[in-house]
Amino acid sequence: MITAIVMIDAATDSIPEVAAAIADLDGVSEVYSTAGEVDLIAIVRVREFEQIAEVIAGRINKVPGVLETETHIAFRAYSRHDLDAAFSIGFESAD
């Protein structure tokens, strides 16, 4: 699975509508509204590298209200769940 993190600048008056339209696109797993330099962050997950262009250039960039995007490709995912599994020696958690 290939994961891309897409930073999106959107028209200020239509951020919720842009977010909803992007969230409905095939290949987009999540969309977050954010504070800071970008308005939205979309998580794109596809099976093949070529599909990144289809989803971002072919779909996200064509959503009305999307002004600009910046894409970052993830190499490896780290999460608490992954780290807990990596360091687990088979004992049940005391939590």
Summary of the structure (lengths in Angstrom):
residues: 95
radius of gyration: 16.3
end to end distance: 31.4
largest distance: 51.7
contacts: 244
relative contact order: 0.26
helix: 32%
strand: 32%
